[in-house]
Each structure stands twice: as C-alpha cells, then as structure tokens.
Amino acid sequence: MPVGLDGKTSRQQLLQRQFWRAVHRNNYKELNWLLRSRQHINMFEANEQDQIGIIVLGLRYDWSCVELMAKNGGGLRHLCRYASFYGDTEILKFVHTQLRIDVTTLHDEFDELLLFSAVEGSQPTVIRQLADWNADLAAKSMQGDSAILLAAQKGDKEIVQLLNERGLEIGVTDEQGNTIAHHAALVFNGKNILEYLVSKYGDEFRHDALSRGDSNVSASSTTSDLDGVQVQRTVQTSLKLYTTGFNFDSRNNNGATPAYNAAWKGQLQNLEVLAGVGCNLDLGNEDGNTPLIAAAMTDQPSSIAFLIDHGCEVNQMNKGEETALYWAAYNCSAASLEVLLEKGASIEKCDKYGNSPLLVASDHGEVKAVRILLKYNANVNHQNQIGETALMKACAEGHLECVQELVRSSLCNPDVRDDEGNTALLWACMTGQMDVFGYLIEFWNVTKEQIATLQNNDEETCIDWIVENKLQRGIDILKKLGVDVPEREVSQSRSKSYSHENDIDH
C-alpha cells in the first residue's frame, strides 16, 4: 500500500480507475455495476483534456452509456454545455429527442441557457437547431444580456444576422443602453456587423441625417475661449427615435455613441464604416468628450488623423474645457501629440483652471510629452489661474527630467511667481524635492546672496523651508553655498535623520 494512503482511500482510487476504464472501453456492464452498487465514484472528475466521463462517452456517441450516466446524475448539464460550445448537434439531438429532455430550457452547470453557450462558442449551427426547437432567442443571460448583444461583443456577424433573421429585435439595448453597434464598434471583427447593419438600415439613416430638422435635433450652446477669442459653440444632438430603422448615432447611458467607442478602442475600420453611413463624429458623451478626445485619451493616432480629416474640430473641448491635445499630453500619448500638433491643434488651449497641455504634462512627469510640446514652441512660462507654471508643477512633484527639459529652454524664466509669490525654486523647497533643488542651484548658478533674499509673499525663504523641515540634503547644499545655518537646527536635523535610520534598521 502506498505511504500515506489508508485502505479506504486506496480502494476509492482503484474504483475511480475502474470507472475510467469502463468509460474508455465503452463497457456498459461494468459502468452499470459501478453506478448501481453505490460505490463512491466521482463522476465529475476530469481527464487531461478537462473532460468528465459523460463527455467522453458523448463524443463517441455511446448513447446507452450516456443515458446510463445521465440517469445517475453523471453530468448531463456539462455534456450539453460542451456540445453547445463546440457545436456537436448530434449530442443535443439525442438528449432532446431520445432522452426527451428539452434542451431549449435546459441550463448548464453555470445556470445559463445552452443558447448562450452556443453564442460563446460561436456555433450558429447549434443556434439554428435550438431555434427549430422553438427556443426563446430573446431570453436574457444571468448578466441580463441578450444573445444578439453577446454575439455583437464577440464580433460574430453570422450569429447576429442569424438571430435577426429569426426575429430578434435589432434595436435591443443592454442595461447600460448599449446597442449592437456600440458593442460591435469596440471589437476587431465589428466591422462585419456594422456593415450588415448598414446594408439593412444605412439608406434610411443617411436620408434622416440629411433631412434632419428642428424636430429631430436640439442645439446646446456653450461659450468657450479659443486662442483668446470668445466663440459660441453649438453641438448638434440627434434626438430622433428610430422605430423601424437603426440609429447609428444612438447614445448609451453615458452618452457615448458607437463612433465614440470605435475611436476609444482605436478600431479604425469600424470608425470608417460609421463615418461612411453618416454618423455625427462630433457627438460627445455626458462629459462632453468627443470621439476625437476619446482617441487622444487612449493614444489612437490613426483614429485621430481620420477624425480630423473627416471634419472633426481639432480644438473642440469637453465640459472641463479640455481638448484632445490636453489629454494626449496628460497621458503622454507621444504619437497622438505629434498628429494633433501637425493637424493644427492649439498648443496653448487650457482647461477651465488655466492649465495648458505643457503644464499638465509637467505635473504628471510625462517628459516625452514635455519634449514634444517644447519642440512645437509651447509657452514655457504660461501660468494657470493661480499663477503656477509648468516648471513649478514639475518641481513640486519632483519630476527631475521634466525640470531639466523645461529649464534648458532659452525662454524659461526662473523668476516667474505664482499668486502667493512662490518661484519654482521655492516650490522645490516647500515640497522637499531636494534633488530638484540641488539641480536648479547648480544649473542657474544661484549664489548665497540670492538664496538668502529669495522669498514669497509671506517672506518665507528656501532656507526657512529646508531648516524647518530638517531636510539634511538641503542643509548640505546650503552649507556648500556658504549659507550660515543655525547649528542647533542642523544638530536636530542630523539627530532626526540618525533616529529615522535606526528605526528602519530595527
């Protein structure tokens, strides 16, 4: 007997092997004996192919053994899911017609109808068979989705078309308000589904887009500042309800259109189909983000170029007055930045707080974005609503590489102050960024006299911040400049530093 196994465990293992031997040999008598004798057989144990016994028997079309296993609770649901997922209609026919079990209402081991297993496995043949047996093709999954929407999520045009031809509503939406087009726009093969929708409803949609009047649109106007000029921006929003056709400009609960989804995911082919049918490519979501801004958020340069070439306003803003260029800088989407700037994006267009693309890139430490924006002559000294510059933001966050790029600009002014009178050097000291402080001291050749007299509106100096916060590296830099730092403060700083190091060691 193997070490660690008692007699009971060893007997169970032998019986389990006997069970599998009976399965692989299609031995009805042996299998029947094992099941009838109430032996402790695990009928749900899987083999190396992740198949349980009834599936192995089903794949061999050993109907007598399959029936025997089914009657003894040996995993009929597993078998039917397997058959639905992999497209074995013979198994389903046997269960439905010979065992007289209605597979159209049978749930698999995950408590889903077999219809959804067939959609998941991309098996139109199974769906046709279920439809012929009067399955409810409009049923909802456990997550509340219909089969046609799940097929759209997979980019499965054949199943979408099949379900539509079998009477399933093409305009169905999920709980988030997404249509078939919304889901198809997100995936690689979605083009085929969108082209199918266009072939059925495209002409009507194009006609409606051309003839759309006051009864079909609403105009929401917002005033914004574009390069110093006050302009009135009108966004056309389609309100038409498509009762017989399909609205390719339909918005989900977040206000996103299929075109927005395609741009967000960079699915250029899907975007081309939607543009071709006449979709409004400037419709924004509930935050005012347009497809162009969505493409910039996710660094989709090809989609950005396509949208601008098809008439999208390159400087259009969302509700936060953020442009596509702003978001490309925010996320350091280098390729998108280049495309937007080449296509005429305003490099100085700011958000509602006055933050420019250069400022937001510096704030987030996106050095590549900083380089690109400086190459296109971004204003390195631009100040937001509270007087902060890109350099101040980079200093405050300790983004040394960004600081280096900014100060190397010949136009960078080290003396710019925010509303509280703080310079970039003071910001570095306030936030304890001593690596930045040391670099600026050396780069600008700051003297002892300059560092001693530099102060903000509250008459606070770099020396005050460094000594008060006991920043040892800063104190060393000050002493190197010849600044007379009170010995008591230096001693306390060293004591605190030593104590902190001991705490770490212990």
Secondary structure, 3 states (H helix, E strand, C coil): CCCCCCHHHHHHHHHHHHHHHHHHCCCHHHHHHHHHCCCCCCCCCCCCCCCCHHHHHHHCCCHHHHHHHHHCCCCHHHHHHHHHHHCCHHHHHHHHHHCCCCCCCCECCCCCEHHHHHHHCCCHHHHHHHHHCCCCCCCECCCCCEHHHHHHHCCCHHHHHHHHHCCCCCCCCCCCCCCHHHHHHCCCCHHHHHHHHHHHHHHHHHHHHHHCCCCCEEEEEEEEEECCEEEEEEEEEECCCCCCCCCCCCCCCCCCCHHHHHHHHCCHHHHHHHHHCCCCCCCCCCCCCCHHHHHHHCCCHHHHHHHHHCCCCCCCCCCCCCCHHHHHHHCCCHHHHHHHHHCCCCCCCCCCCCCCHHHHHHHCCCHHHHHHHHHCCCCCCCCCCCCCCHHHHHHHHCCHHHHHHHHCCCCCCCCCCCCCCCCHHHHHHHCCCHHHHHHHHHHCCCCHHHHHHCECCCCCEHHHHHHHCCCHHHHHHHHHHCCCCCHHHHHHHHHHHHHHHHHHHC
